[in-house]
């Protein structure tokens, strides 16, 4: 356990500008000063207020001219037709008819101006939605399996617990002054499609000695210092879930050493420093009792992203997962999908891989719904790569992006699907335009992180690092950057050459990621940088 002297409040405020601005005016208090924000020209708004707007789910768009990205929180991605319709109408009226699905099952809109925000917030509230805490030092959107409550394979239904947990944390002042953002996921999906490995806290549904409950994982995260979450070694019941979540967060947020630096202000660093056993003891001390031990963390039964057609747990009903190309969905499309879901008496579920699912479809309407969704712009029969690839916001909206994201991802998808057809269906291609890892490049089959390289005369060039050997589920691992600063113009060739080398040299039944783990670094680098290179036969059989 660390022996460092906890820093004083004075030192924290001196070193950490965000802690200081929270102390001077807590961000949510801006709600009482909204007219001041509207009346102040954007270029004269204090930077501290721009940061405080994150607690309202708002980041400034690029370029910084007074428009904002607005993030709408959707617990477990489960959305009523009325909710999606409201978001679509807001996009059409205030957001230039643009929208995107995120890897935390949110929907993001752009071009929102401050004068329109209060009315937008009221419109969302009327359908049970909010942007509050979409960003900032809060509990972010609570993710889960998108087909919770309707999937015939789920271990048990957690929708009630997710609703209770979101209701407790969202907008709760006590949990809106955390050292930094905090990410929770809750699911009883046998496939663990919700990525429990990369969340701060994951409640993983399991049945232990005949009782339904949860294993607890802690300390996952990505960005520039990725970590896989670790098994806390306990089993908890439904009734214990919320108290345990609170105790974990309280243990972290009350430890002042994680407030002095924004870089180290995540739960994963506390788990690094204390270790799982010591951290569990701190949590148990806060709870006032010892938790029931659980020797092994449950692993997923198989892999599934819930795409395509599936029978529900209600006889005669189906859900269908539709790929959303690049995760982009216009306001007009949202309204039409909402109308389609409403006509079936079902709802919409957003997935971690930036796709959507329509649930509650009567069997007799299945083909009709699939056809109509295709006409709206979401055909089911496309290459599976369209649904398995994810990209961050990137250009033109994100101020952190150093390379294109959606545009580059589209180019790679086109190249791979044209060259390899169905062989490439399902390849997890994760592309980020900066190190923040919103598209989770550390755990894709092929991860791409935007960076800057140098041309022959030393001029700066857009470039990408290529990360291999990452994965989730039974193959969970943080990937390794093996090909560095590949010029953007050569990325399509590099990725295609890697995949071609895999097809030529794989073992029977071997996945791309397992192939990459079997191959030495130098072989993978050679495959990616020289077209048609063949790995040494001895290396291929190691």
C-alpha positions as a printed NumPy array, in Angstrom:
array([[  0.   ,   0.   ,   0.   ],
       [  1.392,   3.435,  -0.855],
       [  3.091,   5.312,   1.958],
       [  2.908,   8.723,   0.329],
       [  1.691,  11.546,   2.481],
       [ -1.781,  12.597,   1.227],
       [ -1.538,  16.046,  -0.36 ],
       [ -3.285,  18.937,   1.328],
       [ -6.322,  20.641,  -0.146],
       [ -4.207,  23.747,  -0.653],
       [ -1.608,  21.856,  -2.672],
       [ -4.321,  20.193,  -4.797],
       [ -5.857,  23.557,  -5.659],
       [ -2.428,  24.96 ,  -6.476],
       [ -1.469,  22.092,  -8.785],
       [ -4.788,  21.151, -10.423],
       [ -6.613,  23.875, -12.347],
       [ -9.803,  21.813, -12.757],
       [-10.043,  21.184,  -9.014],
       [ -9.553,  24.903,  -8.571],
       [-12.31 ,  25.934, -10.962],
       [-14.68 ,  23.418,  -9.336],
       [-13.945,  25.016,  -5.972],
       [-14.447,  28.552,  -7.286],
       [-17.793,  27.814,  -8.979],
       [-19.111,  24.292,  -9.142],
       [-19.917,  23.524, -12.79 ],
       [-23.617,  22.739, -12.371],
       [-24.104,  26.2  , -10.839],
       [-23.785,  27.548, -14.374],
       [-27.457,  26.638, -14.741],
       [-28.182,  29.74 , -12.676],
       [-25.96 ,  31.879, -14.913],
       [-27.059,  30.697, -18.327],
       [-28.173,  34.085, -19.522],
       [-24.699,  35.448, -18.78 ],
       [-23.222,  32.747, -20.992],
       [-25.662,  33.5  , -23.799],
       [-25.074,  37.248, -23.581],
       [-21.271,  36.896, -23.646],
       [-19.645,  36.595, -27.066],
       [-17.98 ,  33.22 , -27.404],
       [-14.433,  34.567, -27.721],
       [-14.877,  36.356, -24.373],
       [-16.217,  33.374, -22.435],
       [-13.742,  32.368, -19.709],
       [-11.993,  29.091, -20.449],
       [-13.069,  27.936, -16.975],
       [-16.712,  28.198, -18.055],
       [-15.976,  26.231, -21.229],
       [-14.607,  23.441, -18.998],
       [-17.609,  23.688, -16.656],
       [-19.931,  23.131, -19.607],
       [-18.641,  19.556, -19.76 ],
       [-20.864,  18.759, -16.742],
       [-23.796,  19.611, -19.035],
       [-22.527,  17.092, -21.595],
       [-21.005,  19.748, -23.859],
       [-17.575,  20.037, -25.503],
       [-16.724,  22.799, -27.909],
       [-16.714,  21.761, -31.545],
       [-13.772,  22.361, -33.831],
       [-13.211,  25.092, -34.882],
       [-13.928,  26.983, -31.681],
       [-16.519,  29.436, -32.928],
       [-19.289,  28.998, -30.371],
       [-20.902,  25.687, -31.276],
       [-20.789,  22.577, -29.11 ],
       [-20.948,  18.828, -29.25 ],
       [-23.773,  17.629, -27.005],
       [-23.686,  14.095, -25.538],
       [-26.972,  12.439, -24.558],
       [-26.754,   9.669, -21.94 ],
       [-28.668,   6.469, -22.666],
       [-28.233,   3.827, -19.916],
       [-27.351,   0.445, -21.423],
       [-28.207,   1.981, -24.814],
       [-31.925,   1.255, -24.334],
       [-34.025,   3.951, -25.983],
       [-37.769,   4.36 , -26.547],
       [-39.07 ,   5.428, -29.961],
       [-40.156,   8.709, -28.346],
       [-36.615,   9.251, -27.076],
       [-34.963,   8.612, -30.444],
       [-37.557,  10.771, -32.179],
       [-36.81 ,  13.652, -29.8  ],
       [-33.062,  13.344, -30.446],
       [-33.67 ,  13.203, -34.19 ],
       [-35.848,  16.31 , -34.135],
       [-33.256,  18.179, -32.06 ],
       [-30.617,  17.19 , -34.604],
       [-32.737,  18.409, -37.491],
       [-33.711,  21.682, -35.824],
       [-30.496,  22.6  , -34.019],
       [-27.687,  20.245, -35.091],
       [-27.564,  20.446, -38.911],
       [-29.188,  17.005, -39.169],
       [-26.048,  15.23 , -37.925],
       [-25.528,  12.646, -35.21 ],
       [-23.281,   9.802, -34.205],
       [-23.484,   6.716, -32.001],
       [-20.693,   6.297, -29.459],
       [-18.813,   3.424, -27.881],
       [-20.527,   4.173, -24.542],
       [-24.015,   3.811, -26.041],
       [-24.598,   7.574, -26.159],
       [-25.756,   9.741, -29.039],
       [-23.775,  12.878, -29.839],
       [-25.019,  15.903, -31.762],
       [-23.004,  18.858, -33.027],
       [-23.398,  22.561, -33.822],
       [-25.452,  23.214, -30.662],
       [-25.364,  26.845, -29.492],
       [-25.731,  27.931, -25.869],
       [-28.907,  29.924, -26.43 ],
       [-30.735,  26.784, -27.579],
       [-29.492,  24.446, -24.898],
       [-32.073,  25.058, -22.102],
       [-34.977,  24.289, -24.45 ],
       [-33.135,  21.19 , -25.711],
       [-32.619,  19.986, -22.14 ],
       [-36.35 ,  20.414, -21.437],
       [-37.216,  18.5  , -24.625],
       [-34.967,  15.617, -23.574],
       [-36.282,  15.621, -20.011],
       [-39.818,  15.193, -21.347],
       [-38.804,  11.804, -22.792],
       [-36.705,  10.71 , -19.827],
       [-33.271,  11.657, -21.204],
       [-30.499,  13.987, -20.123],
       [-27.102,  15.313, -21.144],
       [-26.129,  16.106, -17.553],
       [-22.917,  14.333, -16.663],
       [-22.307,  13.266, -20.247],
       [-18.831,  14.725, -19.717],
       [-16.947,  16.064, -16.694],
       [-15.739,  14.512, -13.433],
       [-18.836,  12.38 , -12.925],
       [-20.211,   8.873, -13.342],
       [-20.527,   8.698, -17.113],
       [-23.215,   6.826, -19.021],
       [-23.732,   3.399, -17.441],
       [-23.295,   0.85 , -20.186],
       [-24.537,  -2.708, -20.49 ],
       [-25.732,  -5.358, -22.89 ],
       [-28.005,  -3.603, -25.401],
       [-30.472,  -6.508, -25.452],
       [-30.83 ,  -6.786, -21.681],
       [-34.345,  -7.873, -20.798],
       [-35.155,  -9.329, -24.222],
       [-32.282, -11.693, -25.033],
       [-33.201, -15.34 , -24.614],
       [-29.59 , -16.225, -23.698],
       [-29.027, -13.702, -20.901],
       [-28.328, -15.145, -17.456],
       [-30.91 , -12.859, -15.831],
       [-32.464,  -9.436, -16.367],
       [-30.469,  -6.446, -15.072],
       [-32.532,  -3.632, -16.602],
       [-34.076,  -2.761, -13.247],
       [-30.662,  -2.497, -11.598],
       [-29.305,  -0.34 , -14.423],
       [-32.28 ,   1.995, -14.121],
       [-31.835,   2.206, -10.339],
       [-28.09 ,   2.842, -10.643],
       [-28.48 ,   5.503, -13.314],
       [-31.251,   7.141, -11.295],
       [-28.974,   7.325,  -8.276],
       [-25.765,   8.582,  -9.902],
       [-26.998,  10.816, -12.725],
       [-27.113,  14.397, -11.478],
       [-26.098,  13.375,  -7.945],
       [-23.979,  16.231,  -6.545],
       [-22.155,  13.81 ,  -4.238],
       [-20.829,  11.962,  -7.301],
       [-20.293,  14.968,  -9.574],
       [-17.002,  16.07 ,  -7.996],
       [-14.886,  13.   ,  -8.67 ],
       [-11.13 ,  13.169,  -9.341],
       [-11.986,  12.551, -13.015],
       [-14.512,  10.654, -15.114],
       [-15.711,   7.277, -13.89 ],
       [-17.106,   4.492, -16.072],
       [-19.44 ,   1.714, -14.92 ],
       [-20.87 ,  -1.203, -16.859],
       [-23.456,  -3.742, -15.676],
       [-24.6  ,  -6.8  , -17.609],
       [-25.579, -10.454, -17.396],
       [-24.827, -11.114, -21.058],
       [-23.207, -14.543, -21.461],
       [-21.038, -13.039, -24.22 ],
       [-19.918, -10.046, -22.123],
       [-20.516,  -7.802, -25.129],
       [-20.276,  -4.709, -22.896],
       [-16.465,  -4.904, -22.509],
       [-16.141,  -5.293, -18.715],
       [-12.364,  -5.434, -19.177],
       [-12.023,  -1.726, -19.993],
       [-14.343,  -0.061, -17.471],
       [-13.483,   1.475, -14.101],
       [-16.032,  -0.857, -12.487],
       [-17.783,  -3.797, -14.115],
       [-20.53 ,  -5.857, -12.515],
       [-20.35 ,  -9.143, -14.399],
       [-23.481, -11.249, -14.111],
       [-22.916, -14.79 , -12.872],
       [-24.733, -17.578, -11.051],
       [-22.764, -18.655,  -7.976],
       [-23.917, -21.656,  -5.95 ],
       [-27.359, -21.313,  -7.472],
       [-27.678, -17.572,  -6.741],
       [-27.853, -14.789,  -9.311],
       [-25.386, -11.994,  -8.662],
       [-22.194, -10.372,  -9.867],
       [-18.458, -10.705,  -9.982],
       [-16.765,  -7.314,  -9.663],
       [-13.944,  -6.072, -11.866],
       [-12.085,  -2.831, -11.17 ],
       [ -9.482,  -0.554, -12.722],
       [ -9.967,  -0.914, -16.473],
       [ -9.441,   1.922, -18.938],
       [ -7.663,   2.922, -22.107],
       [ -6.255,   6.313, -23.215],
       [ -2.441,   6.617, -23.243],
       [ -1.982,   4.227, -20.268],
       [ -4.339,   1.317, -20.967],
       [ -5.268,  -1.244, -18.335],
       [ -7.483,  -4.31 , -18.246],
       [ -9.739,  -4.4  , -15.208],
       [ -8.91 ,  -6.859, -12.468],
       [-11.062,  -9.307, -10.552],
       [-11.868,  -7.929,  -7.105],
       [-12.333, -11.509,  -5.949],
       [-15.862, -11.105,  -4.611],
       [-19.439, -12.128,  -5.352],
       [-22.237,  -9.671,  -4.613],
       [-26.019,  -9.911,  -4.75 ],
       [-28.433,  -7.532,  -6.469],
       [-29.09 ,  -5.818,  -3.132],
       [-25.388,  -5.241,  -2.6  ],
       [-24.724,  -3.81 ,  -6.054],
       [-25.404,  -0.125,  -5.446],
       [-23.752,  -0.022,  -1.978],
       [-20.646,  -1.717,  -3.403],
       [-20.493,   0.667,  -6.363],
       [-20.725,   3.599,  -3.955],
       [-18.072,   2.156,  -1.655],
       [-15.625,   1.643,  -4.524],
       [-16.128,   5.164,  -5.84 ],
       [-16.009,   6.695,  -2.357],
       [-12.772,   4.869,  -1.56 ],
       [-11.23 ,   6.333,  -4.705],
       [-12.629,   9.842,  -4.548],
       [-11.738,  10.332,  -0.882],
       [ -8.073,   9.421,  -1.48 ],
       [ -6.685,  12.9  ,  -2.125],
       [ -3.478,  11.764,  -3.845],
       [ -5.574,  11.055,  -6.97 ],
       [ -6.718,  14.667,  -7.198],
       [ -3.348,  16.359,  -7.487],
       [ -2.69 ,  15.341, -11.114],
       [ -5.284,  14.944, -13.874],
       [ -2.99 ,  12.443, -15.579],
       [ -3.172,  10.052, -12.608],
       [ -6.766,  10.816, -11.603],
       [ -8.358,   7.496, -12.603],
       [ -9.291,   4.442, -10.561],
       [ -6.896,   2.28 , -12.574],
       [ -3.911,   4.09 , -11.031],
       [ -5.182,   3.485,  -7.507],
       [ -5.523,  -0.223,  -8.319],
       [ -1.951,  -0.145,  -9.686],
       [ -0.668,   1.489,  -6.506],
       [ -2.594,  -0.437,  -3.85 ],
       [ -3.145,  -3.794,  -5.5  ],
       [ -6.498,  -5.568,  -5.643],
       [ -6.322,  -7.185,  -2.196],
       [ -5.501,  -3.979,  -0.311],
       [ -8.071,  -2.046,  -2.306],
       [-10.751,  -4.634,  -1.5  ],
       [ -9.935,  -4.265,   2.199],
       [-10.454,  -0.509,   1.955],
       [-13.811,  -1.06 ,   0.259],
       [-14.871,  -3.618,   2.874],
       [-13.854,  -1.245,   5.67 ],
       [-16.067,   1.432,   4.164],
       [-18.947,  -1.052,   3.845],
       [-18.433,  -2.312,   7.364],
       [-18.345,  -5.999,   6.437],
       [-16.352,  -8.546,   4.453],
       [-17.632,  -9.467,   0.997],
       [-18.218, -13.046,  -0.082],
       [-15.154, -14.399,  -1.907],
       [-15.313, -15.582,  -5.518],
       [-12.243, -17.418,  -6.757],
       [-12.534, -16.952, -10.513],
       [-13.905, -14.178, -12.666],
       [-16.51 , -15.555, -15.117],
       [-15.432, -15.557, -18.751],
       [-17.711, -15.104, -21.774],
       [-19.266, -18.257, -23.192],
       [-18.512, -17.122, -26.734],
       [-18.375, -13.899, -28.739],
       [-21.404, -11.966, -30.001],
       [-22.2  ,  -8.365, -30.884],
       [-25.917,  -9.17 , -31.346],
       [-25.924,  -8.228, -35.029],
       [-28.396,  -9.871, -37.395],
       [-31.669, -11.646, -36.579],
       [-32.309, -13.234, -33.155],
       [-35.303, -14.726, -31.389],
       [-36.24 , -12.945, -28.168],
       [-37.235, -14.465, -24.851],
       [-40.864, -13.641, -25.701],
       [-42.232, -16.197, -28.177],
       [-42.941, -14.777, -31.62 ],
       [-40.762, -11.677, -31.113],
       [-37.368, -10.948, -32.645],
       [-34.605,  -8.403, -32.419],
       [-32.383,  -7.401, -35.321],
       [-28.973,  -5.763, -35.097],
       [-28.275,  -3.316, -37.924],
       [-24.775,  -2.08 , -38.824],
       [-24.382,   1.7  , -38.849],
       [-21.667,   2.689, -41.293],
       [-19.012,   4.718, -39.402],
       [-21.463,   5.107, -36.514],
       [-23.12 ,   8.057, -38.278],
       [-26.876,   8.582, -38.146],
       [-28.666,  11.721, -39.309],
       [-31.541,  13.286, -37.421],
       [-33.871,  12.421, -40.257],
       [-32.806,   8.766, -40.083],
       [-33.314,   8.753, -36.313],
       [-36.882,   9.969, -36.738],
       [-37.647,   7.335, -39.357],
       [-36.114,   4.502, -37.306],
       [-38.117,   5.721, -34.289],
       [-41.281,   5.569, -36.364],
       [-40.416,   2.055, -37.536],
       [-39.772,   0.863, -33.974],
       [-43.004,   2.449, -32.778],
       [-45.005,   0.711, -35.489],
       [-43.726,  -2.634, -34.171],
       [-44.351,  -1.831, -30.536],
       [-40.631,  -2.236, -29.864],
       [-37.658,  -0.074, -28.993],
       [-34.126,   0.84 , -30.07 ],
       [-30.919,  -0.454, -28.475],
       [-27.528,   1.139, -29.158],
       [-24.439,  -1.085, -29.121],
       [-20.869,  -0.549, -27.99 ],
       [-19.686,  -0.902, -31.582],
       [-21.762,   2.073, -32.75 ],
       [-24.654,   0.083, -34.229],
       [-28.334,  -0.183, -33.309],
       [-30.808,  -2.97 , -32.637],
       [-34.558,  -2.948, -33.174],
       [-36.318,  -5.166, -30.648],
       [-39.865,  -6.421, -30.188],
       [-40.433,  -7.168, -33.881],
       [-43.343,  -9.587, -34.481],
       [-42.285, -12.543, -36.59 ],
       [-44.801, -11.745, -39.325],
       [-43.273,  -8.287, -39.795],
       [-39.628,  -9.329, -39.703],
       [-38.856,  -9.154, -43.431],
       [-40.828,  -5.93 , -43.807],
       [-38.893,  -4.216, -41.   ],
       [-35.536,  -5.377, -42.356],
       [-36.451,  -4.065, -45.798],
       [-37.64 ,  -0.711, -44.491],
       [-34.548,  -0.222, -42.339],
       [-32.465,  -0.866, -45.44 ],
       [-34.367,   1.811, -47.322],
       [-33.711,   4.263, -44.484],
       [-29.98 ,   3.649, -44.937],
       [-29.152,   0.624, -42.779],
       [-29.105,  -2.484, -44.986],
       [-28.555,  -5.763, -43.194],
       [-26.81 ,  -7.536, -46.06 ],
       [-23.583,  -5.504, -46.171],
       [-20.12 ,  -6.831, -45.36 ],
       [-19.828,  -7.513, -41.637],
       [-16.853,  -5.147, -41.498],
       [-19.34 ,  -2.257, -41.659],
       [-20.666,  -3.237, -38.247],
       [-17.458,  -4.452, -36.585],
       [-15.36 ,  -1.337, -37.343],
       [-15.471,   1.672, -35.05 ],
       [-13.962,   5.143, -35.257],
       [-13.776,   8.138, -32.946],
       [-15.276,  11.555, -33.732],
       [-12.004,  12.93 , -35.078],
       [-12.082,  15.491, -37.841],
       [-13.917,  17.725, -38.44 ],
       [-15.343,  18.084, -34.914],
       [-12.753,  17.078, -32.305],
       [-10.111,  19.524, -31.08 ],
       [ -7.784,  16.687, -30.063],
       [ -7.699,  14.929, -33.447],
       [ -4.395,  14.984, -35.313],
       [ -5.611,  12.851, -38.238],
       [ -8.905,  12.128, -39.975],
       [-10.923,   9.331, -38.391],
       [-14.27 ,   8.566, -40.068],
       [-12.897,   9.438, -43.489],
       [ -9.815,   7.26 , -43.045],
       [-11.871,   4.411, -41.557],
       [-14.187,   4.535, -44.586],
       [-11.212,   4.267, -46.927],
       [ -9.794,   1.25 , -45.075],
       [-13.182,  -0.493, -44.965],
       [-13.617,   0.009, -48.705],
       [-10.151,  -1.364, -49.424],
       [-10.515,  -4.435, -47.214],
       [-14.066,  -5.333, -48.21 ],
       [-13.228,  -4.947, -51.91 ],
       [-10.019,  -6.96 , -51.705],
       [-11.064,  -9.7  , -49.281],
       [-14.863,  -9.861, -49.387],
       [-16.458, -11.934, -46.627],
       [-13.061, -13.092, -45.356],
       [-12.772,  -9.76 , -43.582],
       [-16.321,  -9.726, -42.164],
       [-16.199,  -9.289, -38.408],
       [-12.612,  -8.02 , -38.221],
       [-12.517,  -5.539, -35.331],
       [-10.948,  -2.451, -36.801],
       [-10.662,   0.332, -34.191],
       [ -9.408,   3.731, -35.356],
       [ -8.617,   6.751, -33.173],
       [ -7.391,  10.153, -34.299],
       [ -5.484,  10.807, -31.042],
       [ -4.209,   8.919, -27.963],
       [ -7.46 ,   9.314, -25.959],
       [ -8.72 ,   5.97 , -27.325],
       [-12.429,   6.813, -27.626],
       [-12.581,   4.075, -30.277],
       [-10.654,   1.679, -28.019],
       [ -7.743,   1.061, -30.379],
       [ -5.828,  -0.903, -27.729],
       [ -8.313,  -3.794, -27.813],
       [ -9.229,  -4.088, -31.492],
       [ -7.981,  -6.818, -33.806],
       [ -6.233,  -3.986, -35.616],
       [ -5.936,  -0.742, -33.706],
       [ -4.951,   2.496, -35.394],
       [ -3.924,   5.609, -33.473],
       [ -3.454,   8.908, -35.238],
       [ -0.101,  10.593, -34.719],
       [  2.379,  12.784, -36.579],
       [  5.271,  11.566, -38.7  ],
       [  7.923,  13.285, -40.785],
       [  8.33 ,  13.497, -44.536],
       [ 11.615,  13.204, -46.464],
       [ 12.409,  16.862, -45.836],
       [ 11.358,  16.843, -42.197],
       [  7.906,  18.221, -42.881],
       [  5.098,  17.003, -40.583],
       [  2.865,  14.293, -42.03 ],
       [ -0.355,  12.68 , -40.82 ],
       [  0.492,   9.184, -39.676],
       [ -0.849,   6.218, -37.708],
       [  0.565,   3.726, -35.242],
       [ -0.707,   0.195, -35.882],
       [ -1.54 ,  -1.769, -32.714],
       [ -1.807,  -5.563, -32.856],
       [ -2.537,  -8.433, -30.421],
       [ -5.26 ,  -6.568, -28.525],
       [ -8.581,  -8.091, -27.66 ],
       [-11.448,  -8.565, -25.206],
       [-13.27 , -11.569, -23.783],
       [-11.305, -14.802, -23.587],
       [ -8.536, -13.149, -25.62 ],
       [ -8.438,  -9.999, -23.488],
       [ -5.147,  -8.15 , -23.815],
       [ -3.791,  -4.682, -24.374],
       [ -2.347,  -4.499, -27.869],
       [  1.209,  -3.603, -28.809],
       [  2.123,  -0.756, -31.21 ],
       [  4.207,  -2.66 , -33.738],
       [  4.228,  -0.439, -36.797],
       [  4.99 ,   3.158, -35.886],
       [  4.163,   6.364, -37.731],
       [  2.915,   4.787, -40.931],
       [  2.14 ,   7.715, -43.291],
       [ -1.608,   8.132, -43.661],
       [ -1.391,   7.539, -47.416],
       [  0.105,   4.074, -46.805],
       [ -2.227,   2.878, -44.046],
       [ -4.647,   1.096, -46.391],
       [ -1.746,  -0.85 , -47.94 ],
       [ -0.306,  -1.704, -44.533],
       [ -3.569,  -3.048, -43.142],
       [ -4.322,  -4.987, -46.332],
       [ -0.854,  -6.54 , -46.331],
       [ -1.238,  -7.615, -42.707],
       [ -4.56 ,  -9.26 , -43.415],
       [ -3.267, -10.894, -46.595],
       [ -0.355, -12.335, -44.624],
       [ -2.818, -13.709, -42.094],
       [ -4.908, -15.423, -44.776],
       [ -1.819, -16.98 , -46.338],
       [ -0.23 , -18.219, -43.129],
       [ -2.984, -18.86 , -40.566],
       [ -3.566, -22.199, -38.932],
       [ -6.924, -23.919, -39.262],
       [ -9.531, -22.061, -37.199],
       [ -7.038, -19.429, -36.094],
       [ -8.33 , -15.893, -35.544],
       [ -6.478, -12.812, -36.704],
       [ -5.52 , -11.814, -33.163],
       [ -4.274, -15.286, -32.235],
       [ -2.256, -15.324, -35.448],
       [ -0.666, -12.017, -34.428],
       [  0.159, -13.411, -30.989],
       [  1.808, -16.444, -32.551],
       [  3.945, -14.371, -34.893],
       [  7.149, -12.651, -33.719],
       [  7.257,  -8.867, -33.917],
       [  9.633,  -8.833, -36.862],
       [  7.361, -11.07 , -38.944],
       [  4.314,  -8.853, -38.402],
       [  6.334,  -5.736, -39.148],
       [  7.596,  -7.326, -42.364],
       [  4.09 ,  -8.378, -43.391],
       [  2.806,  -4.85 , -42.895],
       [  5.613,  -2.986, -44.576],
       [  6.52 ,  -5.126, -47.608],
       [  3.819,  -6.352, -49.965],
       [  3.75 , -10.101, -50.463],
       [  6.447, -10.935, -47.902],
       [  6.325, -14.485, -46.639],
       [  7.165, -15.338, -43.035],
       [  9.845, -17.916, -42.353],
       [  8.35 , -21.412, -42.213],
       [  9.883, -22.12 , -38.805],
       [  8.316, -18.977, -37.367],
       [  4.915, -19.944, -38.728],
       [  4.916, -23.246, -36.841],
       [  6.313, -22.002, -33.529]])
